């Protein structure tokens, strides 16, 4: 059992903990949440003994081992599998001693202990963890030096999971995982035999992998039972009750003060007035909860283009002479919200680069609207910002003729206020850097946004704000993310990138999750024949999502009908058919055919949404 008792700690004179306490029973899986800068990572350092408490105590059972990912695995010639195996120091020491031990009694002790810790299955367990985090059998035998820092962070995660500490501390573990790795980690942690505390802003992880939430607020710790969504509801109810109590007390105080002010000079009422003064002094102040500053993203609206904005016919792409994806026949309309699914290395980033023009089409055709503007955000772009410049200077370089007041308004629209505008990038938080990169990606009001892991370093409030912004955005969205919550709220189409090609995926995200977690078949094979889910009563949230999908489908059909009517009116004009205008007529006829094709597809999607809603009882 982990006991945190009345701890206090300050950084540079700023208190982070003041009499904070919490008790976490053995084997519990706990999500640690709180505002940025509240002290979550500092608490981990206190738990590991890296920092000394000012007062209070932290206690664990004797010999309890604490494990976490302090830094990435160093570049070396040691293979991945051997690096992970070496993380179990007891096993490594016993195996080394068994090579030289001569005392029969000691040899027996060593072999007994090796059997107790299941040492002989260690390699299989290590390989299973590495495979779950995206390393195939061949990769596991390669040296660490072959992999980039992000991949070595995965090896570090694999190592700490393999060593199975009694208290596992994970700080944003999904930031360097893809969707497949994040889903595998969720499933693994749910079955982990010891205590786990996770700092995370991934709502899906906090809903599926933990059974309690440890909330750090106001220098105190409060443990809530249940997953994140249950915690959020409880917090909202508590804040509403606290606000109501504060309003009631303010009214009571005002009434008492009014009596005192009115009668304190009257001798006949002096006693009663003095009594009320004492009541006011004894009344413990109930403070209304502070409203957190609302997190926002403001995406500029692009003008509307005729569909499709991109169409592929038998297209192939890759690097140099190496073809990665082939035979792609797809189309993208301006109102599409598409999530790219597929295991790491299958080609999601390759597809994103081709769509954005960063990679050429090797074979086949890719037609793009002549006016198409594309915004591209990838995690590496955050690291490519100029660290010695401010966000304002970044915008001044991109918009040299624009007034500073307008540039500051743009920054404010992405939650970067006056202070952050003048702060160098090196001093900004990871979330603030991500906001700046998103702003730069959307500066030209793109018709299509390609977002590759946009939520890394964003807190939960920022992720919710991103969902709202993407929902209101009138351009197409191509999304790669490990955040299932974001994908489920934004994407209305799924493309599966696997076996060297890209195809629409007919199942939903839950079906895809089941395929990934199934051990008996490869995910790409399972995707071809998704198992029928057992019918179950739809939740209120599911019905709301289905109704939103129906409304979105209906709006899409209405928009395309309006476009069709405009084009039909254009084609009905006799002047269009005069000599010398045949080329123009063919252009309008082609646009009309494209709109009709888009309308047929939109009506089919709308009907599917209506059928889903009806089947769910809505």
C-alpha positions in Angstrom: 0.0 0.0 0.0 1.3 3.5 -0.9 0.7 6.1 1.8 1.2 9.8 1.2 0.7 11.5 4.5 0.5 15.3 5.0 3.3 16.1 2.5 4.6 19.6 1.8 7.0 20.7 -0.9 7.7 24.0 -2.7 9.7 24.9 -5.8 11.5 28.3 -5.9 9.2 29.4 -3.0 6.0 28.4 -4.8 4.2 25.6 -2.8 3.1 22.6 -4.9 1.9 20.5 -2.0 0.7 21.7 1.4 -0.5 18.9 3.8 -1.4 16.6 0.9 -2.4 13.0 1.7 -3.6 10.0 -0.2 -3.7 6.2 0.2 -3.5 3.9 -2.8 -4.1 0.1 -2.1 -1.8 -2.5 -3.7 -2.7 -3.4 -7.2 -4.7 -0.3 -8.0 -4.4 1.4 -11.4 -4.6 5.2 -10.9 -4.6 8.1 -13.2 -2.9 11.3 -11.9 -4.5 14.4 -13.3 -4.3 18.1 -12.6 -3.5 21.4 -14.4 -0.2 21.9 -16.1 2.3 23.1 -13.6 0.3 21.7 -10.6 3.2 19.4 -9.7 2.3 16.0 -11.1 5.9 15.2 -12.4 7.3 16.6 -9.1 5.1 14.1 -7.2 6.7 11.3 -9.2 10.2 12.5 -8.3 9.1 12.6 -4.6 7.8 9.1 -4.8 11.1 7.9 -6.4 13.1 9.7 -3.6 14.8 12.0 -6.1 13.6 15.0 -4.1 13.4 15.5 -0.3 10.1 16.4 1.4 9.9 19.5 3.5 7.4 17.7 5.8 5.2 14.7 5.8 6.0 11.2 4.7 5.7 8.7 1.8 5.7 5.0 2.7 5.7 1.8 0.7 6.0 -1.9 1.8 9.5 -3.0 2.6 11.6 -4.0 -0.5 8.9 -2.6 -2.8 10.5 -1.7 -6.1 9.6 1.6 -7.9 10.0 1.8 -11.7 9.5 4.4 -14.3 10.8 5.8 -17.6 13.4 8.3 -16.6 15.0 8.7 -20.1 15.3 6.9 -23.4 17.5 3.8 -23.8 21.0 5.0 -24.8 22.3 4.3 -28.3 24.4 1.1 -28.2 25.2 -2.1 -30.0 23.0 -4.1 -27.6 20.0 -5.7 -29.3 16.5 -4.5 -28.2 15.6 -7.9 -26.8 18.8 -8.1 -24.7 18.3 -4.5 -23.5 14.8 -5.4 -22.2 16.0 -8.6 -20.6 18.7 -6.7 -18.8 16.1 -4.6 -17.1 15.2 -7.5 -14.8 18.4 -7.0 -12.7 17.7 -9.9 -10.3 17.3 -12.4 -13.1 20.4 -11.1 -14.9 22.5 -11.4 -11.6 21.2 -14.9 -10.8 22.0 -16.2 -14.3 25.5 -14.7 -14.1 26.0 -16.2 -10.7 24.7 -19.6 -11.9 27.6 -19.8 -14.4 30.2 -19.7 -11.6 28.5 -21.0 -8.5 30.0 -24.3 -7.1 28.3 -24.7 -3.7 25.4 -27.2 -4.2 23.2 -25.4 -1.7 23.7 -22.1 -3.4 23.1 -23.6 -6.8 19.8 -25.0 -5.5 18.8 -21.6 -4.1 19.6 -19.9 -7.4 17.6 -22.4 -9.5 14.7 -22.2 -7.1 14.6 -18.4 -7.3 14.9 -18.5 -11.1 11.9 -20.8 -11.2 10.0 -18.5 -8.8 10.5 -15.5 -11.0 9.6 -17.4 -14.1 13.1 -16.7 -15.5 12.9 -19.3 -18.3 9.9 -17.6 -20.0 11.6 -14.2 -19.8 12.7 -14.0 -23.4 9.2 -14.8 -24.6 7.6 -12.2 -22.3 10.1 -9.6 -23.4 9.5 -10.4 -27.1 5.7 -10.1 -26.5 6.0 -6.7 -24.9 8.3 -5.4 -27.7 6.0 -6.7 -30.3 3.0 -5.0 -28.7 5.0 -1.7 -28.8 5.7 -2.0 -32.5 8.9 -4.1 -32.9 8.7 -7.2 -35.1 11.0 -10.2 -34.6 13.6 -8.8 -36.9 13.7 -5.4 -35.2 14.1 -7.0 -31.8 17.4 -8.4 -32.8 18.8 -5.1 -34.1 21.0 -2.9 -32.0 19.5 0.1 -30.2 21.8 2.4 -32.2 19.7 1.7 -35.3 16.7 3.4 -33.8 15.8 7.1 -33.3 15.1 8.7 -29.9 11.3 8.2 -30.1 11.8 4.5 -30.8 14.3 4.1 -28.0 11.7 5.6 -25.7 9.5 2.7 -26.6 12.3 0.3 -25.7 12.7 2.1 -22.3 8.9 1.6 -21.8 9.2 -2.1 -22.7 12.1 -2.5 -20.3 10.2 -1.1 -17.3 7.1 -3.1 -18.1 9.2 -6.3 -18.3 10.9 -5.6 -15.0 7.4 -5.4 -13.3 8.1 -3.0 -10.4 5.7 -3.1 -7.5 4.9 0.6 -8.1 5.0 1.5 -11.8 5.1 5.3 -12.5 4.3 6.3 -16.1 4.5 10.0 -17.3 2.6 10.5 -20.5 3.5 7.0 -21.9 1.4 7.3 -25.0 3.2 10.5 -26.3 5.7 8.3 -28.2 3.2 5.6 -29.2 1.0 5.2 -32.2 -2.7 4.2 -31.9 -1.9 0.5 -32.1 0.8 0.8 -29.4 -1.5 2.9 -27.2 -4.3 0.3 -27.4 -1.9 -2.5 -26.6 -0.6 -0.5 -23.6 -4.1 0.1 -22.3 -4.8 -3.7 -22.4 -1.5 -4.6 -20.8 -1.9 -2.1 -17.9 -5.4 -3.3 -17.2 -3.8 -6.8 -16.5 -0.7 -5.5 -14.8 -0.3 -7.4 -11.4 1.0 -4.5 -9.3 0.2 -0.8 -8.6 0.3 1.7 -11.4 0.1 5.5 -11.4 -0.2 7.2 -14.8 0.1 10.9 -15.7 -1.9 11.2 -18.9 -4.1 13.5 -20.9 -5.3 10.6 -23.0 -9.0 10.3 -22.0 -9.4 6.8 -23.6 -6.4 5.5 -21.5 -7.8 7.1 -18.3 -11.2 5.5 -19.0 -10.1 2.0 -19.9 -6.8 1.3 -18.1 -7.4 2.8 -14.6 -9.9 2.3 -11.9 -9.3 5.5 -9.9 -8.3 9.1 -10.5 -5.9 10.9 -8.2 -6.6 14.6 -8.6 -4.0 17.2 -7.7 -5.6 20.6 -7.1 -5.0 23.5 -4.7 -1.8 21.8 -3.3 -4.0 18.8 -2.2 -4.5 15.2 -3.4 -8.0 13.7 -3.7 -8.6 10.1 -4.8 -11.8 9.4 -6.7 -12.9 5.9 -7.6 -13.9 5.1 -11.1 -12.5 6.1 -14.6 -12.0 9.6 -15.9 -15.5 10.2 -17.2 -17.0 9.3 -13.8 -14.4 11.7 -12.1 -15.3 14.5 -14.5 -19.0 14.1 -13.6 -18.3 14.1 -9.9 -16.1 17.2 -10.2 -18.8 19.0 -12.1 -21.4 18.2 -9.5 -19.0 19.2 -6.7 -18.2 22.5 -8.4 -21.9 23.3 -8.9 -22.7 22.5 -5.2 -19.7 24.6 -4.1 -20.8 27.6 -6.3 -24.3 27.3 -5.0 -23.1 27.2 -1.4 -20.9 30.3 -2.0 -23.8 32.2 -3.5 -26.0 31.3 -0.5 -23.4 32.3 2.0 -22.7 35.6 0.2 -26.4 36.4 0.4 -26.4 35.5 4.1 -23.3 37.7 4.8 -24.9 40.6 2.9 -28.1 40.3 4.9 -26.1 40.3 8.2 -23.9 43.2 7.2 -27.0 45.2 6.1 -28.5 44.7 9.6 -25.2 45.8 11.2 -24.8 48.8 9.0 -28.4 49.9 9.7 -28.6 49.4 13.4 -25.0 49.7 14.9 -25.6 53.3 15.9 -28.9 52.6 17.6 -28.6 51.9 21.3 -31.7 49.7 21.3 -30.3 47.5 18.6 -26.6 47.6 19.5 -26.6 44.2 21.2 -28.3 42.5 18.2 -25.9 44.3 15.8 -22.8 43.2 17.8 -24.2 39.6 17.8 -24.3 39.7 14.0 -20.8 41.1 13.8 -19.6 38.0 15.7 -21.6 35.7 13.5 -19.9 37.3 10.5 -16.4 36.9 12.1 -17.1 33.2 12.8 -18.5 32.4 9.4 -15.9 30.4 7.5 -15.7 31.7 4.0 -16.9 29.4 1.2 -15.0 30.2 -1.9 -16.7 29.7 -5.3 -14.6 27.5 -7.6 -12.4 29.4 -10.0 -13.4 29.1 -13.6 -10.4 27.8 -15.5 -9.5 30.0 -18.5 -11.3 28.5 -21.4 -9.0 26.8 -23.9 -9.6 27.7 -27.5 -8.4 27.1 -31.0 -9.7 29.3 -33.8 -9.2 27.9 -37.3 -9.8 30.3 -40.2 -12.5 29.3 -42.7 -11.5 28.5 -46.3 -13.7 29.2 -49.3 -15.7 26.3 -50.7 -14.3 24.2 -53.5 -16.1 21.9 -55.9 -15.8 18.2 -54.9 -13.6 16.2 -55.0 -10.7 18.3 -53.8 -8.4 15.2 -54.3 -9.0 12.0 -56.2 -6.7 9.1 -56.7 -6.9 6.5 -59.4 -4.5 3.5 -59.1 -2.0 5.8 -57.5 1.3 4.6 -56.0 3.9 6.4 -54.0 7.1 5.8 -52.0 10.7 6.9 -51.6 13.0 6.9 -54.6 12.5 3.5 -56.4 10.9 1.9 -53.4 7.1 1.8 -53.7 5.4 1.8 -50.2 1.8 2.2 -51.2 0.2 1.1 -54.5 -3.1 0.8 -56.3 -4.9 3.5 -54.3 -8.3 4.6 -55.7 -9.8 7.1 -53.3 -11.4 10.5 -53.2 -11.5 13.3 -50.6 -14.2 16.0 -50.4 -13.9 19.2 -48.4 -16.3 18.1 -45.7 -14.6 14.7 -45.1 -13.2 13.8 -41.7 -10.9 10.8 -42.3 -8.9 8.8 -39.7 -5.9 6.8 -40.9 -5.6 3.4 -39.2 -2.9 0.8 -39.5 0.1 -0.6 -37.7 3.3 1.4 -37.5 5.4 1.2 -40.6 2.5 0.3 -42.9 2.6 3.8 -44.6 0.3 6.3 -42.8 3.0 9.0 -42.8 3.8 8.1 -46.4 0.2 8.6 -47.4 0.1 11.9 -45.5 3.2 13.2 -47.3 1.9 12.2 -50.7 -1.5 14.0 -50.1 0.3 17.1 -48.9 2.7 17.1 -52.0 5.8 16.1 -50.0 6.1 12.9 -51.9 5.4 12.4 -55.6 2.9 10.0 -57.2 5.1 7.3 -58.8 2.4 5.6 -60.8 -1.4 6.2 -61.5 -3.1 9.5 -61.1 -3.7 12.1 -58.4 -6.0 15.0 -59.3 -6.1 18.0 -57.0 -8.3 21.1 -57.1 -6.2 23.9 -58.6 -7.0 26.3 -55.7 -6.4 23.6 -53.0 -4.4 24.8 -49.9 -3.2 22.2 -47.5 -2.1 22.6 -43.8 0.3 20.0 -42.5 1.0 19.4 -38.8 3.4 16.6 -37.6 5.0 16.2 -34.3 8.5 16.8 -35.6 7.5 20.3 -36.7 7.2 21.3 -33.1 10.9 20.5 -32.7 11.7 22.6 -35.8 10.5 25.9 -34.3 13.2 28.5 -33.8 13.9 28.2 -30.1 15.5 31.6 -29.7 12.5 33.4 -31.2 9.1 34.3 -29.8 5.8 33.2 -31.2 5.2 36.7 -32.4 8.5 36.7 -34.3 7.4 33.4 -36.0 4.2 35.0 -37.2 6.0 38.2 -38.3 8.2 36.0 -40.6 5.2 34.3 -42.0 3.1 37.5 -42.3 5.7 40.3 -42.7 3.1 42.9 -43.8 0.5 42.3 -41.2 -0.1 44.6 -38.2 1.2 43.4 -34.9 -2.2 43.8 -33.3 -3.6 41.3 -35.8 -0.8 38.9 -35.2 -1.3 39.0 -31.5 -5.1 38.3 -32.1 -4.1 35.2 -34.1 -1.9 34.0 -31.2 -4.7 34.7 -28.7 -7.0 32.6 -30.9 -4.8 29.6 -30.2 -4.5 30.3 -26.4 -1.2 32.1 -26.6 -1.8 35.3 -24.6 0.3 38.4 -24.3 2.9 36.8 -22.0 3.5 33.8 -24.3 3.6 36.0 -27.4 6.8 37.6 -26.1 8.4 34.4 -24.6 11.0 32.6 -26.5 10.0 29.1 -27.8 12.8 27.5 -25.6 10.8 28.7 -22.5 7.4 27.6 -23.7 5.8 24.3 -22.5 5.3 21.4 -24.9 1.6 22.3 -25.2 2.3 25.9 -26.1 4.8 24.9 -28.8 2.2 22.5 -30.2 -0.3 25.4 -30.3 2.1 27.6 -32.2 2.8 24.8 -34.7 -1.0 24.3 -35.2 -1.4 28.1 -35.7 1.4 28.1 -38.4 -0.2 25.1 -40.1 -3.6 26.8 -40.4 -2.4 30.3 -41.1 -3.4 30.2 -44.8 -7.0 29.0 -44.2 -6.3 25.5 -45.7 -9.0 23.6 -47.4 -7.6 20.4 -46.0 -5.7 19.8 -42.7 -3.4 16.8 -42.3 -2.7 16.2 -38.6 -0.2 13.6 -37.5 -0.4 13.1 -33.7 -1.7 16.7 -32.9 -2.5 15.9 -29.3 1.0 15.1 -28.0 1.7 17.6 -25.1 -1.8 18.9 -25.1 -3.8 18.6 -21.8 -7.3 17.3 -21.7 -8.9 20.8 -21.9 -6.8 21.6 -25.0 -7.8 18.3 -26.6 -11.5 19.1 -26.0 -10.9 22.5 -27.5 -9.2 20.9 -30.6 -12.3 18.7 -31.0 -14.6 21.7 -31.0 -12.4 23.6 -33.5 -12.2 20.6 -35.9 -16.0 20.1 -35.6 -16.6 23.7 -36.6 -13.8 23.7 -39.3 -15.2 23.7 -42.8 -12.3 22.0 -44.5 -11.3 18.3 -44.8 -9.4 16.6 -42.0 -6.9 13.8 -42.4 -6.1 12.5 -38.9 -3.4 10.2 -37.5 -3.7 9.9 -33.7 -3.3 7.5 -30.8 -6.1 9.4 -29.0 -9.2 7.2 -29.5 -11.4 9.8 -27.9 -10.3 12.4 -30.4 -10.8 10.0 -33.3 -14.3 8.9 -32.2 -15.5 12.5 -31.9 -13.9 13.9 -35.1 -13.6 11.1 -37.7 -16.7 10.0 -39.8 -14.6 7.9 -42.2 -11.9 5.4 -41.5 -9.1 4.3 -44.0 -7.0 1.3 -43.2 -3.4 1.5 -44.4 -2.1 -2.1 -44.6 -0.5 -4.6 -47.0 0.9 -1.9 -49.2 -2.4 -0.1 -50.0 -5.1 2.1 -48.5 -8.8 1.1 -48.4 -11.9 2.3 -46.7 -12.5 0.4 -43.4 -16.1 -0.7 -42.9 -16.0 -1.4 -39.2 -15.9 1.2 -36.4 -13.1 2.1 -34.0 -14.2 -0.4 -31.4 -14.1 -3.2 -34.0 -10.6 -2.1 -35.0 -9.6 -2.1 -31.4 -10.8 -5.7 -31.0 -8.9 -6.7 -34.1 -5.7 -5.2 -32.7 -6.0 -6.9 -29.3 -6.9 -10.3 -30.7 -3.8 -12.5 -30.6 -4.8 -15.3 -33.0 -4.9 -13.3 -36.3 -3.0 -10.4 -37.9 -4.9 -7.2 -37.7 -5.1 -6.7 -41.5 -6.6 -10.1 -42.0 -9.2 -9.5 -39.3 -10.1 -6.2 -40.8 -11.4 -7.9 -43.9 -14.1 -9.8 -41.9 -15.0 -8.0 -38.8 -17.0 -10.1 -36.3 -20.5 -9.0 -35.7 -20.8 -7.2 -32.4 -23.3 -8.6 -30.0 -26.3 -6.3 -29.9 -26.5 -4.2 -26.8 -28.6 -1.3 -25.6 -27.2 2.0 -26.9 -26.0 4.5 -24.2 -27.2 8.1 -24.2 -23.8 9.2 -25.5 -24.0 6.7 -28.3 -27.4 8.0 -29.3 -26.2 11.6 -29.2 -23.2 10.7 -31.4 -25.5 8.9 -33.9 -27.9 11.8 -34.0 -25.0 14.2 -34.7 -23.9 11.9 -37.5 -27.4 12.0 -39.0 -27.5 15.8 -38.8 -24.0 16.1 -40.3 -25.1 13.8 -43.2 -28.3 15.7 -43.8 -26.3 19.0 -43.9 -23.9 17.5 -46.3 -26.7 16.4 -48.6 -28.3 19.8 -48.5 -25.1 21.6 -49.3 -24.5 19.3 -52.3 -28.1 19.8 -53.5 -27.6 23.5 -53.4 -24.4 23.1 -55.4 -26.1 20.9 -57.9 -28.9 23.4 -58.4 -26.4 26.2 -59.0 -24.6 24.1 -61.6 -27.8 23.0 -63.2 -28.8 26.7 -63.5 -25.4 27.4 -65.1 -25.8 24.6 -67.6 -29.3 25.7 -68.5 -28.0 29.0 -69.7 -28.1 29.0 -73.6 -25.2 31.3 -73.8 -22.9 28.5 -72.5 -23.5 26.6 -75.7 -22.5 29.3 -78.1 -19.5 28.8 -80.4 -16.2 29.3 -78.7 -17.5 28.2 -75.3 -17.4 24.5 -75.7 -14.3 24.1 -73.5 -16.1 26.1 -70.7 -19.2 24.0 -71.1 -17.2 20.8 -70.7 -15.7 22.1 -67.5 -19.1 22.9 -66.0 -20.5 19.5 -67.1 -17.6 17.7 -65.5 -18.1 19.6 -62.3 -21.8 18.7 -62.4 -20.9 15.0 -62.8 -18.5 15.2 -59.8 -21.2 16.9 -57.6 -23.7 14.3 -58.6 -21.2 11.5 -57.7 -20.5 13.2 -54.4 -24.3 13.6 -53.8 -24.9 9.9 -54.3 -22.2 9.1 -51.9 -23.4 11.6 -49.3 -26.9 10.3 -49.5 -25.6 6.7 -49.0 -23.7 7.8 -45.9 -26.7 9.7 -44.6 -29.0 6.6 -45.1 -26.4 4.5 -43.3 -26.4 6.9 -40.4 -30.2 6.9 -40.2 -30.2 3.1 -40.2 -27.6 3.0 -37.4 -29.7 5.4 -35.4 -32.9 3.4 -35.9 -31.1 0.1 -35.0 -29.9 1.8 -31.8 -33.5 2.7 -30.9 -33.1 6.4 -31.5 
